[in-house]
Amino acid sequence: MARELNELPADADEPTRQSLAERLVPYVRGLRARHPGLSDLASDAPRGRQHTARTIGKAISDLYNPAQVDVMKRLDGLLSDVDTPR
């Protein structure tokens, strides 16, 4: 599954991006279940949460193409929806 994200072309269309984000939800939830610390990487960051968020954001934009970043944003939204009690 992660391989699909890594190989996603920068010009991937909207349905492909959305489909990949949706299919990644169970994968990421499984990772978070096995490694709970992944859910809060900034909990003990020496320079604070904002600095950590900026640093991670910069690294993501440097390492991934716009379609991959878009999938990650969609995935974050889907995970927030799934993990929010109703």
PDB file with one MODEL, atoms N, CA, C and O in Angstrom:
MODEL        1
ATOM      1  N   MET A   1       0.827  -1.188   0.000  1.00  0.00           N
ATOM      2  CA  MET A   1       0.000   0.000   0.000  1.00  0.00           C
ATOM      3  C   MET A   1       0.878   1.262   0.000  1.00  0.00           C
ATOM      4  O   MET A   1       0.654   2.181  -0.787  1.00  0.00           O
ATOM      5  N   ALA A   2       1.865   1.292   0.880  1.00  0.00           N
ATOM      6  CA  ALA A   2       2.747   2.455   0.916  1.00  0.00           C
ATOM      7  C   ALA A   2       3.499   2.609  -0.399  1.00  0.00           C
ATOM      8  O   ALA A   2       3.847   3.716  -0.810  1.00  0.00           O
ATOM      9  N   ARG A   3       3.739   1.482  -1.045  1.00  0.00           N
ATOM     10  CA  ARG A   3       4.436   1.524  -2.330  1.00  0.00           C
ATOM     11  C   ARG A   3       3.622   2.316  -3.358  1.00  0.00           C
ATOM     12  O   ARG A   3       4.184   3.061  -4.161  1.00  0.00           O
ATOM     13  N   GLU A   4       2.303   2.149  -3.326  1.00  0.00           N
ATOM     14  CA  GLU A   4       1.444   2.899  -4.249  1.00  0.00           C
ATOM     15  C   GLU A   4       1.608   4.403  -4.040  1.00  0.00           C
ATOM     16  O   GLU A   4       1.646   5.166  -5.006  1.00  0.00           O
ATOM     17  N   LEU A   5       1.704   4.823  -2.792  1.00  0.00           N
ATOM     18  CA  LEU A   5       1.910   6.246  -2.506  1.00  0.00           C
ATOM     19  C   LEU A   5       3.268   6.682  -3.038  1.00  0.00           C
ATOM     20  O   LEU A   5       3.382   7.738  -3.661  1.00  0.00           O
ATOM     21  N   ASN A   6       4.285   5.888  -2.797  1.00  0.00           N
ATOM     22  CA  ASN A   6       5.629   6.239  -3.249  1.00  0.00           C
ATOM     23  C   ASN A   6       5.731   6.333  -4.760  1.00  0.00           C
ATOM     24  O   ASN A   6       6.509   7.127  -5.289  1.00  0.00           O
ATOM     25  N   GLU A   7       4.941   5.517  -5.459  1.00  0.00           N
ATOM     26  CA  GLU A   7       5.006   5.485  -6.921  1.00  0.00           C
ATOM     27  C   GLU A   7       3.932   6.347  -7.594  1.00  0.00           C
ATOM     28  O   GLU A   7       3.840   6.361  -8.822  1.00  0.00           O
ATOM     29  N   LEU A   8       3.136   7.050  -6.825  1.00  0.00           N
ATOM     30  CA  LEU A   8       2.071   7.876  -7.384  1.00  0.00           C
ATOM     31  C   LEU A   8       2.667   9.015  -8.212  1.00  0.00           C
ATOM     32  O   LEU A   8       3.483   9.785  -7.705  1.00  0.00           O
ATOM     33  N   PRO A   9       2.270   9.129  -9.474  1.00  0.00           N
ATOM     34  CA  PRO A   9       2.814  10.208 -10.299  1.00  0.00           C
ATOM     35  C   PRO A   9       2.236  11.566  -9.898  1.00  0.00           C
ATOM     36  O   PRO A   9       1.125  11.659  -9.375  1.00  0.00           O
ATOM     37  N   ALA A  10       3.001  12.593 -10.151  1.00  0.00           N
ATOM     38  CA  ALA A  10       2.586  13.951  -9.791  1.00  0.00           C
ATOM     39  C   ALA A  10       1.294  14.364 -10.474  1.00  0.00           C
ATOM     40  O   ALA A  10       0.574  15.226  -9.968  1.00  0.00           O
ATOM     41  N   ASP A  11       0.990  13.763 -11.615  1.00  0.00           N
ATOM     42  CA  ASP A  11      -0.213  14.148 -12.358  1.00  0.00           C
ATOM     43  C   ASP A  11      -1.377  13.174 -12.140  1.00  0.00           C
ATOM     44  O   ASP A  11      -2.287  13.107 -12.966  1.00  0.00           O
ATOM     45  N   ALA A  12      -1.355  12.429 -11.047  1.00  0.00           N
ATOM     46  CA  ALA A  12      -2.441  11.490 -10.756  1.00  0.00           C
ATOM     47  C   ALA A  12      -3.770  12.240 -10.686  1.00  0.00           C
ATOM     48  O   ALA A  12      -3.846  13.342 -10.143  1.00  0.00           O
ATOM     49  N   ASP A  13      -4.815  11.625 -11.243  1.00  0.00           N
ATOM     50  CA  ASP A  13      -6.116  12.291 -11.270  1.00  0.00           C
ATOM     51  C   ASP A  13      -6.823  12.219  -9.909  1.00  0.00           C
ATOM     52  O   ASP A  13      -6.405  11.485  -9.014  1.00  0.00           O
ATOM     53  N   GLU A  14      -7.889  12.988  -9.781  1.00  0.00           N
ATOM     54  CA  GLU A  14      -8.622  13.084  -8.519  1.00  0.00           C
ATOM     55  C   GLU A  14      -9.152  11.740  -8.019  1.00  0.00           C
ATOM     56  O   GLU A  14      -8.962  11.415  -6.847  1.00  0.00           O
ATOM     57  N   PRO A  15      -9.816  10.945  -8.879  1.00  0.00           N
ATOM     58  CA  PRO A  15     -10.321   9.655  -8.380  1.00  0.00           C
ATOM     59  C   PRO A  15      -9.206   8.737  -7.872  1.00  0.00           C
ATOM     60  O   PRO A  15      -9.395   8.021  -6.890  1.00  0.00           O
ATOM     61  N   THR A  16      -8.061   8.755  -8.528  1.00  0.00           N
ATOM     62  CA  THR A  16      -6.932   7.933  -8.096  1.00  0.00           C
ATOM     63  C   THR A  16      -6.433   8.390  -6.732  1.00  0.00           C
ATOM     64  O   THR A  16      -6.152   7.570  -5.858  1.00  0.00           O
ATOM     65  N   ARG A  17      -6.325   9.691  -6.556  1.00  0.00           N
ATOM     66  CA  ARG A  17      -5.867  10.247  -5.275  1.00  0.00           C
ATOM     67  C   ARG A  17      -6.831   9.882  -4.143  1.00  0.00           C
ATOM     68  O   ARG A  17      -6.409   9.444  -3.073  1.00  0.00           O
ATOM     69  N   GLN A  18      -8.121  10.065  -4.393  1.00  0.00           N
ATOM     70  CA  GLN A  18      -9.117   9.780  -3.360  1.00  0.00           C
ATOM     71  C   GLN A  18      -9.146   8.295  -3.022  1.00  0.00           C
ATOM     72  O   GLN A  18      -9.212   7.919  -1.851  1.00  0.00           O
ATOM     73  N   SER A  19      -9.098   7.464  -4.037  1.00  0.00           N
ATOM     74  CA  SER A  19      -9.118   6.021  -3.825  1.00  0.00           C
ATOM     75  C   SER A  19      -7.922   5.568  -2.989  1.00  0.00           C
ATOM     76  O   SER A  19      -8.068   4.762  -2.070  1.00  0.00           O
ATOM     77  N   LEU A  20      -6.757   6.083  -3.308  1.00  0.00           N
ATOM     78  CA  LEU A  20      -5.556   5.711  -2.563  1.00  0.00           C
ATOM     79  C   LEU A  20      -5.665   6.172  -1.116  1.00  0.00           C
ATOM     80  O   LEU A  20      -5.342   5.415  -0.201  1.00  0.00           O
ATOM     81  N   ALA A  21      -6.109   7.387  -0.902  1.00  0.00           N
ATOM     82  CA  ALA A  21      -6.271   7.892   0.470  1.00  0.00           C
ATOM     83  C   ALA A  21      -7.217   6.989   1.263  1.00  0.00           C
ATOM     84  O   ALA A  21      -6.932   6.649   2.411  1.00  0.00           O
ATOM     85  N   GLU A  22      -8.327   6.606   0.661  1.00  0.00           N
ATOM     86  CA  GLU A  22      -9.297   5.752   1.345  1.00  0.00           C
ATOM     87  C   GLU A  22      -8.721   4.372   1.646  1.00  0.00           C
ATOM     88  O   GLU A  22      -8.970   3.810   2.713  1.00  0.00           O
ATOM     89  N   ARG A  23      -7.959   3.833   0.717  1.00  0.00           N
ATOM     90  CA  ARG A  23      -7.375   2.516   0.931  1.00  0.00           C
ATOM     91  C   ARG A  23      -6.241   2.537   1.949  1.00  0.00           C
ATOM     92  O   ARG A  23      -5.919   1.504   2.535  1.00  0.00           O
ATOM     93  N   LEU A  24      -5.634   3.695   2.165  1.00  0.00           N
ATOM     94  CA  LEU A  24      -4.556   3.813   3.145  1.00  0.00           C
ATOM     95  C   LEU A  24      -5.068   3.911   4.584  1.00  0.00           C
ATOM     96  O   LEU A  24      -4.307   3.673   5.522  1.00  0.00           O
ATOM     97  N   VAL A  25      -6.339   4.256   4.771  1.00  0.00           N
ATOM     98  CA  VAL A  25      -6.872   4.427   6.129  1.00  0.00           C
ATOM     99  C   VAL A  25      -6.628   3.197   7.002  1.00  0.00           C
ATOM    100  O   VAL A  25      -6.047   3.343   8.078  1.00  0.00           O
ATOM    101  N   PRO A  26      -7.039   1.993   6.598  1.00  0.00           N
ATOM    102  CA  PRO A  26      -6.801   0.843   7.483  1.00  0.00           C
ATOM    103  C   PRO A  26      -5.315   0.557   7.703  1.00  0.00           C
ATOM    104  O   PRO A  26      -4.914   0.126   8.784  1.00  0.00           O
ATOM    105  N   TYR A  27      -4.511   0.797   6.684  1.00  0.00           N
ATOM    106  CA  TYR A  27      -3.058   0.587   6.801  1.00  0.00           C
ATOM    107  C   TYR A  27      -2.474   1.506   7.881  1.00  0.00           C
ATOM    108  O   TYR A  27      -1.729   1.056   8.752  1.00  0.00           O
ATOM    109  N   VAL A  28      -2.819   2.791   7.815  1.00  0.00           N
ATOM    110  CA  VAL A  28      -2.281   3.754   8.781  1.00  0.00           C
ATOM    111  C   VAL A  28      -2.851   3.502  10.174  1.00  0.00           C
ATOM    112  O   VAL A  28      -2.135   3.625  11.168  1.00  0.00           O
ATOM    113  N   ARG A  29      -4.128   3.152  10.253  1.00  0.00           N
ATOM    114  CA  ARG A  29      -4.703   2.826  11.565  1.00  0.00           C
ATOM    115  C   ARG A  29      -3.973   1.637  12.180  1.00  0.00           C
ATOM    116  O   ARG A  29      -3.739   1.614  13.388  1.00  0.00           O
ATOM    117  N   GLY A  30      -3.611   0.650  11.364  1.00  0.00           N
ATOM    118  CA  GLY A  30      -2.849  -0.497  11.859  1.00  0.00           C
ATOM    119  C   GLY A  30      -1.474  -0.093  12.352  1.00  0.00           C
ATOM    120  O   GLY A  30      -1.017  -0.569  13.392  1.00  0.00           O
ATOM    121  N   LEU A  31      -0.810   0.787  11.607  1.00  0.00           N
ATOM    122  CA  LEU A  31       0.501   1.293  12.047  1.00  0.00           C
ATOM    123  C   LEU A  31       0.390   2.017  13.384  1.00  0.00           C
ATOM    124  O   LEU A  31       1.203   1.816  14.286  1.00  0.00           O
ATOM    125  N   ARG A  32      -0.630   2.861  13.493  1.00  0.00           N
ATOM    126  CA  ARG A  32      -0.828   3.614  14.740  1.00  0.00           C
ATOM    127  C   ARG A  32      -1.150   2.690  15.908  1.00  0.00           C
ATOM    128  O   ARG A  32      -0.737   2.954  17.037  1.00  0.00           O
ATOM    129  N   ALA A  33      -1.878   1.617  15.652  1.00  0.00           N
ATOM    130  CA  ALA A  33      -2.199   0.663  16.717  1.00  0.00           C
ATOM    131  C   ALA A  33      -0.941  -0.051  17.202  1.00  0.00           C
ATOM    132  O   ALA A  33      -0.769  -0.278  18.400  1.00  0.00           O
ATOM    133  N   ARG A  34      -0.069  -0.399  16.267  1.00  0.00           N
ATOM    134  CA  ARG A  34       1.172  -1.088  16.627  1.00  0.00           C
ATOM    135  C   ARG A  34       2.220  -0.141  17.205  1.00  0.00           C
ATOM    136  O   ARG A  34       3.078  -0.552  17.986  1.00  0.00           O
ATOM    137  N   HIS A  35       2.143   1.125  16.814  1.00  0.00           N
ATOM    138  CA  HIS A  35       3.140   2.118  17.247  1.00  0.00           C
ATOM    139  C   HIS A  35       2.425   3.392  17.692  1.00  0.00           C
ATOM    140  O   HIS A  35       2.395   4.366  16.940  1.00  0.00           O
ATOM    141  N   PRO A  36       1.851   3.408  18.893  1.00  0.00           N
ATOM    142  CA  PRO A  36       1.036   4.533  19.343  1.00  0.00           C
ATOM    143  C   PRO A  36       1.760   5.881  19.338  1.00  0.00           C
ATOM    144  O   PRO A  36       1.117   6.922  19.208  1.00  0.00           O
ATOM    145  N   GLY A  37       3.055   5.876  19.474  1.00  0.00           N
ATOM    146  CA  GLY A  37       3.817   7.125  19.480  1.00  0.00           C
ATOM    147  C   GLY A  37       3.752   7.883  18.163  1.00  0.00           C
ATOM    148  O   GLY A  37       4.027   9.082  18.130  1.00  0.00           O
ATOM    149  N   LEU A  38       3.396   7.213  17.086  1.00  0.00           N
ATOM    150  CA  LEU A  38       3.296   7.871  15.784  1.00  0.00           C
ATOM    151  C   LEU A  38       2.193   8.924  15.749  1.00  0.00           C
ATOM    152  O   LEU A  38       2.243   9.859  14.951  1.00  0.00           O
ATOM    153  N   SER A  39       1.206   8.766  16.612  1.00  0.00           N
ATOM    154  CA  SER A  39       0.068   9.687  16.605  1.00  0.00           C
ATOM    155  C   SER A  39       0.419  11.052  17.190  1.00  0.00           C
ATOM    156  O   SER A  39      -0.293  12.028  16.952  1.00  0.00           O
ATOM    157  N   ASP A  40       1.495  11.127  17.945  1.00  0.00           N
ATOM    158  CA  ASP A  40       1.873  12.408  18.549  1.00  0.00           C
ATOM    159  C   ASP A  40       3.389  12.553  18.555  1.00  0.00           C
ATOM    160  O   ASP A  40       4.032  12.465  19.601  1.00  0.00           O
ATOM    161  N   LEU A  41       3.941  12.773  17.381  1.00  0.00           N
ATOM    162  CA  LEU A  41       5.396  12.875  17.251  1.00  0.00           C
ATOM    163  C   LEU A  41       5.979  14.074  17.980  1.00  0.00           C
ATOM    164  O   LEU A  41       7.161  14.076  18.325  1.00  0.00           O
ATOM    165  N   ALA A  42       5.170  15.084  18.216  1.00  0.00           N
ATOM    166  CA  ALA A  42       5.680  16.315  18.818  1.00  0.00           C
ATOM    167  C   ALA A  42       5.500  16.358  20.332  1.00  0.00           C
ATOM    168  O   ALA A  42       5.767  17.390  20.949  1.00  0.00           O
ATOM    169  N   SER A  43       5.061  15.278  20.933  1.00  0.00           N
ATOM    170  CA  SER A  43       4.742  15.305  22.366  1.00  0.00           C
ATOM    171  C   SER A  43       5.929  15.716  23.238  1.00  0.00           C
ATOM    172  O   SER A  43       5.741  16.349  24.277  1.00  0.00           O
ATOM    173  N   ASP A  44       7.128  15.369  22.834  1.00  0.00           N
ATOM    174  CA  ASP A  44       8.290  15.737  23.639  1.00  0.00           C
ATOM    175  C   ASP A  44       9.330  16.513  22.814  1.00  0.00           C
ATOM    176  O   ASP A  44      10.523  16.490  23.118  1.00  0.00           O
ATOM    177  N   ALA A  45       8.866  17.182  21.792  1.00  0.00           N
ATOM    178  CA  ALA A  45       9.776  17.936  20.923  1.00  0.00           C
ATOM    179  C   ALA A  45      10.403  19.095  21.696  1.00  0.00           C
ATOM    180  O   ALA A  45       9.689  19.895  22.301  1.00  0.00           O
ATOM    181  N   PRO A  46      11.718  19.188  21.678  1.00  0.00           N
ATOM    182  CA  PRO A  46      12.396  20.220  22.459  1.00  0.00           C
ATOM    183  C   PRO A  46      12.062  21.655  22.023  1.00  0.00           C
ATOM    184  O   PRO A  46      12.111  22.571  22.844  1.00  0.00           O
ATOM    185  N   ARG A  47      11.729  21.858  20.758  1.00  0.00           N
ATOM    186  CA  ARG A  47      11.435  23.219  20.284  1.00  0.00           C
ATOM    187  C   ARG A  47       9.944  23.455  20.109  1.00  0.00           C
ATOM    188  O   ARG A  47       9.533  24.486  19.577  1.00  0.00           O
ATOM    189  N   GLY A  48       9.131  22.502  20.556  1.00  0.00           N
ATOM    190  CA  GLY A  48       7.693  22.686  20.568  1.00  0.00           C
ATOM    191  C   GLY A  48       6.970  22.105  19.369  1.00  0.00           C
ATOM    192  O   GLY A  48       7.574  21.726  18.365  1.00  0.00           O
ATOM    193  N   ARG A  49       5.674  22.051  19.508  1.00  0.00           N
ATOM    194  CA  ARG A  49       4.813  21.449  18.493  1.00  0.00           C
ATOM    195  C   ARG A  49       4.817  22.223  17.176  1.00  0.00           C
ATOM    196  O   ARG A  49       4.860  21.616  16.105  1.00  0.00           O
ATOM    197  N   GLN A  50       4.773  23.545  17.241  1.00  0.00           N
ATOM    198  CA  GLN A  50       4.730  24.336  16.000  1.00  0.00           C
ATOM    199  C   GLN A  50       5.995  24.136  15.178  1.00  0.00           C
ATOM    200  O   GLN A  50       5.932  23.967  13.961  1.00  0.00           O
ATOM    201  N   HIS A  51       7.116  24.156  15.832  1.00  0.00           N
ATOM    202  CA  HIS A  51       8.390  23.955  15.131  1.00  0.00           C
ATOM    203  C   HIS A  51       8.419  22.553  14.498  1.00  0.00           C
ATOM    204  O   HIS A  51       8.834  22.379  13.352  1.00  0.00           O
ATOM    205  N   THR A  52       7.975  21.577  15.267  1.00  0.00           N
ATOM    206  CA  THR A  52       7.946  20.205  14.750  1.00  0.00           C
ATOM    207  C   THR A  52       7.026  20.109  13.541  1.00  0.00           C
ATOM    208  O   THR A  52       7.387  19.491  12.539  1.00  0.00           O
ATOM    209  N   ALA A  53       5.844  20.710  13.621  1.00  0.00           N
ATOM    210  CA  ALA A  53       4.887  20.681  12.505  1.00  0.00           C
ATOM    211  C   ALA A  53       5.474  21.349  11.262  1.00  0.00           C
ATOM    212  O   ALA A  53       5.321  20.838  10.153  1.00  0.00           O
ATOM    213  N   ARG A  54       6.142  22.484  11.443  1.00  0.00           N
ATOM    214  CA  ARG A  54       6.777  23.164  10.297  1.00  0.00           C
ATOM    215  C   ARG A  54       7.872  22.305   9.688  1.00  0.00           C
ATOM    216  O   ARG A  54       7.983  22.206   8.466  1.00  0.00           O
ATOM    217  N   THR A  55       8.680  21.686  10.537  1.00  0.00           N
ATOM    218  CA  THR A  55       9.778  20.853  10.058  1.00  0.00           C
ATOM    219  C   THR A  55       9.263  19.641   9.288  1.00  0.00           C
ATOM    220  O   THR A  55       9.777  19.315   8.218  1.00  0.00           O
ATOM    221  N   ILE A  56       8.257  18.984   9.830  1.00  0.00           N
ATOM    222  CA  ILE A  56       7.680  17.823   9.152  1.00  0.00           C
ATOM    223  C   ILE A  56       7.025  18.261   7.845  1.00  0.00           C
ATOM    224  O   ILE A  56       7.171  17.587   6.825  1.00  0.00           O
ATOM    225  N   GLY A  57       6.306  19.381   7.864  1.00  0.00           N
ATOM    226  CA  GLY A  57       5.676  19.898   6.643  1.00  0.00           C
ATOM    227  C   GLY A  57       6.701  20.204   5.561  1.00  0.00           C
ATOM    228  O   GLY A  57       6.480  19.895   4.390  1.00  0.00           O
ATOM    229  N   LYS A  58       7.804  20.799   5.940  1.00  0.00           N
ATOM    230  CA  LYS A  58       8.875  21.117   4.983  1.00  0.00           C
ATOM    231  C   LYS A  58       9.471  19.834   4.415  1.00  0.00           C
ATOM    232  O   LYS A  58       9.700  19.732   3.210  1.00  0.00           O
ATOM    233  N   ALA A  59       9.717  18.868   5.271  1.00  0.00           N
ATOM    234  CA  ALA A  59      10.288  17.597   4.808  1.00  0.00           C
ATOM    235  C   ALA A  59       9.340  16.906   3.827  1.00  0.00           C
ATOM    236  O   ALA A  59       9.777  16.375   2.806  1.00  0.00           O
ATOM    237  N   ILE A  60       8.057  16.914   4.134  1.00  0.00           N
ATOM    238  CA  ILE A  60       7.073  16.277   3.247  1.00  0.00           C
ATOM    239  C   ILE A  60       7.060  16.971   1.895  1.00  0.00           C
ATOM    240  O   ILE A  60       7.061  16.307   0.858  1.00  0.00           O
ATOM    241  N   SER A  61       7.049  18.302   1.894  1.00  0.00           N
ATOM    242  CA  SER A  61       7.012  19.014   0.605  1.00  0.00           C
ATOM    243  C   SER A  61       8.306  18.843  -0.185  1.00  0.00           C
ATOM    244  O   SER A  61       8.292  18.921  -1.413  1.00  0.00           O
ATOM    245  N   ASP A  62       9.417  18.611   0.502  1.00  0.00           N
ATOM    246  CA  ASP A  62      10.690  18.367  -0.185  1.00  0.00           C
ATOM    247  C   ASP A  62      10.785  16.943  -0.752  1.00  0.00           C
ATOM    248  O   ASP A  62      11.411  16.724  -1.789  1.00  0.00           O
ATOM    249  N   LEU A  63      10.165  15.992  -0.071  1.00  0.00           N
ATOM    250  CA  LEU A  63      10.322  14.585  -0.428  1.00  0.00           C
ATOM    251  C   LEU A  63       9.245  14.031  -1.351  1.00  0.00           C
ATOM    252  O   LEU A  63       9.474  13.044  -2.050  1.00  0.00           O
ATOM    253  N   TYR A  64       8.070  14.662  -1.359  1.00  0.00           N
ATOM    254  CA  TYR A  64       6.935  14.104  -2.089  1.00  0.00           C
ATOM    255  C   TYR A  64       6.432  15.082  -3.144  1.00  0.00           C
ATOM    256  O   TYR A  64       6.568  16.298  -3.008  1.00  0.00           O
ATOM    257  N   ASN A  65       5.846  14.520  -4.201  1.00  0.00           N
ATOM    258  CA  ASN A  65       5.282  15.364  -5.245  1.00  0.00           C
ATOM    259  C   ASN A  65       3.897  15.870  -4.818  1.00  0.00           C
ATOM    260  O   ASN A  65       3.338  15.375  -3.840  1.00  0.00           O
ATOM    261  N   PRO A  66       3.343  16.845  -5.538  1.00  0.00           N
ATOM    262  CA  PRO A  66       2.061  17.428  -5.122  1.00  0.00           C
ATOM    263  C   PRO A  66       0.914  16.411  -4.997  1.00  0.00           C
ATOM    264  O   PRO A  66       0.079  16.549  -4.103  1.00  0.00           O
ATOM    265  N   ALA A  67       0.853  15.416  -5.851  1.00  0.00           N
ATOM    266  CA  ALA A  67      -0.214  14.416  -5.749  1.00  0.00           C
ATOM    267  C   ALA A  67      -0.058  13.582  -4.476  1.00  0.00           C
ATOM    268  O   ALA A  67      -1.045  13.260  -3.815  1.00  0.00           O
ATOM    269  N   GLN A  68       1.174  13.237  -4.138  1.00  0.00           N
ATOM    270  CA  GLN A  68       1.420  12.465  -2.924  1.00  0.00           C
ATOM    271  C   GLN A  68       1.054  13.280  -1.682  1.00  0.00           C
ATOM    272  O   GLN A  68       0.459  12.757  -0.739  1.00  0.00           O
ATOM    273  N   VAL A  69       1.411  14.556  -1.690  1.00  0.00           N
ATOM    274  CA  VAL A  69       1.062  15.431  -0.569  1.00  0.00           C
ATOM    275  C   VAL A  69      -0.457  15.546  -0.457  1.00  0.00           C
ATOM    276  O   VAL A  69      -1.004  15.526   0.646  1.00  0.00           O
ATOM    277  N   ASP A  70      -1.131  15.667  -1.589  1.00  0.00           N
ATOM    278  CA  ASP A  70      -2.584  15.748  -1.588  1.00  0.00           C
ATOM    279  C   ASP A  70      -3.198  14.482  -0.992  1.00  0.00           C
ATOM    280  O   ASP A  70      -4.145  14.569  -0.210  1.00  0.00           O
ATOM    281  N   VAL A  71      -2.680  13.324  -1.346  1.00  0.00           N
ATOM    282  CA  VAL A  71      -3.181  12.067  -0.776  1.00  0.00           C
ATOM    283  C   VAL A  71      -2.982  12.064   0.733  1.00  0.00           C
ATOM    284  O   VAL A  71      -3.869  11.631   1.469  1.00  0.00           O
ATOM    285  N   MET A  72      -1.840  12.538   1.205  1.00  0.00           N
ATOM    286  CA  MET A  72      -1.579  12.578   2.646  1.00  0.00           C
ATOM    287  C   MET A  72      -2.561  13.505   3.359  1.00  0.00           C
ATOM    288  O   MET A  72      -3.025  13.198   4.457  1.00  0.00           O
ATOM    289  N   LYS A  73      -2.873  14.632   2.737  1.00  0.00           N
ATOM    290  CA  LYS A  73      -3.852  15.555   3.331  1.00  0.00           C
ATOM    291  C   LYS A  73      -5.235  14.911   3.373  1.00  0.00           C
ATOM    292  O   LYS A  73      -5.944  15.005   4.375  1.00  0.00           O
ATOM    293  N   ARG A  74      -5.607  14.264   2.284  1.00  0.00           N
ATOM    294  CA  ARG A  74      -6.903  13.570   2.249  1.00  0.00           C
ATOM    295  C   ARG A  74      -6.940  12.474   3.313  1.00  0.00           C
ATOM    296  O   ARG A  74      -7.937  12.313   4.017  1.00  0.00           O
ATOM    297  N   LEU A  75      -5.860  11.735   3.419  1.00  0.00           N
ATOM    298  CA  LEU A  75      -5.759  10.659   4.401  1.00  0.00           C
ATOM    299  C   LEU A  75      -5.909  11.214   5.813  1.00  0.00           C
ATOM    300  O   LEU A  75      -6.614  10.631   6.637  1.00  0.00           O
ATOM    301  N   ASP A  76      -5.263  12.319   6.091  1.00  0.00           N
ATOM    302  CA  ASP A  76      -5.368  12.949   7.409  1.00  0.00           C
ATOM    303  C   ASP A  76      -6.825  13.303   7.713  1.00  0.00           C
ATOM    304  O   ASP A  76      -7.311  13.063   8.819  1.00  0.00           O
ATOM    305  N   GLY A  77      -7.507  13.867   6.736  1.00  0.00           N
ATOM    306  CA  GLY A  77      -8.921  14.200   6.922  1.00  0.00           C
ATOM    307  C   GLY A  77      -9.771  12.963   7.144  1.00  0.00           C
ATOM    308  O   GLY A  77     -10.653  12.963   8.003  1.00  0.00           O
ATOM    309  N   LEU A  78      -9.518  11.914   6.384  1.00  0.00           N
ATOM    310  CA  LEU A  78     -10.272  10.672   6.547  1.00  0.00           C
ATOM    311  C   LEU A  78     -10.010  10.039   7.913  1.00  0.00           C
ATOM    312  O   LEU A  78     -10.929   9.523   8.550  1.00  0.00           O
ATOM    313  N   LEU A  79      -8.772  10.079   8.351  1.00  0.00           N
ATOM    314  CA  LEU A  79      -8.442   9.520   9.661  1.00  0.00           C
ATOM    315  C   LEU A  79      -9.104  10.325  10.771  1.00  0.00           C
ATOM    316  O   LEU A  79      -9.554   9.759  11.767  1.00  0.00           O
ATOM    317  N   SER A  80      -9.163  11.631  10.605  1.00  0.00           N
ATOM    318  CA  SER A  80      -9.827  12.473  11.601  1.00  0.00           C
ATOM    319  C   SER A  80     -11.301  12.151  11.663  1.00  0.00           C
ATOM    320  O   SER A  80     -11.877  12.087  12.748  1.00  0.00           O
ATOM    321  N   ASP A  81     -11.923  11.945  10.509  1.00  0.00           N
ATOM    322  CA  ASP A  81     -13.344  11.587  10.454  1.00  0.00           C
ATOM    323  C   ASP A  81     -13.593  10.231  11.099  1.00  0.00           C
ATOM    324  O   ASP A  81     -14.556  10.065  11.848  1.00  0.00           O
ATOM    325  N   VAL A  82     -12.737   9.270  10.813  1.00  0.00           N
ATOM    326  CA  VAL A  82     -12.905   7.905  11.326  1.00  0.00           C
ATOM    327  C   VAL A  82     -12.641   7.853  12.821  1.00  0.00           C
ATOM    328  O   VAL A  82     -13.333   7.143  13.551  1.00  0.00           O
ATOM    329  N   ASP A  83     -11.645   8.598  13.280  1.00  0.00           N
ATOM    330  CA  ASP A  83     -11.231   8.519  14.680  1.00  0.00           C
ATOM    331  C   ASP A  83     -12.044   9.418  15.601  1.00  0.00           C
ATOM    332  O   ASP A  83     -11.888   9.342  16.820  1.00  0.00           O
ATOM    333  N   THR A  84     -12.902  10.260  15.055  1.00  0.00           N
ATOM    334  CA  THR A  84     -13.717  11.159  15.864  1.00  0.00           C
ATOM    335  C   THR A  84     -14.977  10.417  16.314  1.00  0.00           C
ATOM    336  O   THR A  84     -15.746   9.940  15.479  1.00  0.00           O
ATOM    337  N   PRO A  85     -15.187  10.318  17.613  1.00  0.00           N
ATOM    338  CA  PRO A  85     -16.416   9.646  18.089  1.00  0.00           C
ATOM    339  C   PRO A  85     -17.637  10.457  17.685  1.00  0.00           C
ATOM    340  O   PRO A  85     -17.606  11.687  17.685  1.00  0.00           O
ATOM    341  N   ARG A  86     -18.703   9.761  17.343  1.00  0.00           N
ATOM    342  CA  ARG A  86     -19.927  10.427  16.922  1.00  0.00           C
ATOM    343  C   ARG A  86     -21.028  10.203  17.923  1.00  0.00           C
ATOM    344  O   ARG A  86     -22.142  10.692  17.736  1.00  0.00           O
TER     345      ARG A  86
ENDMDL
END
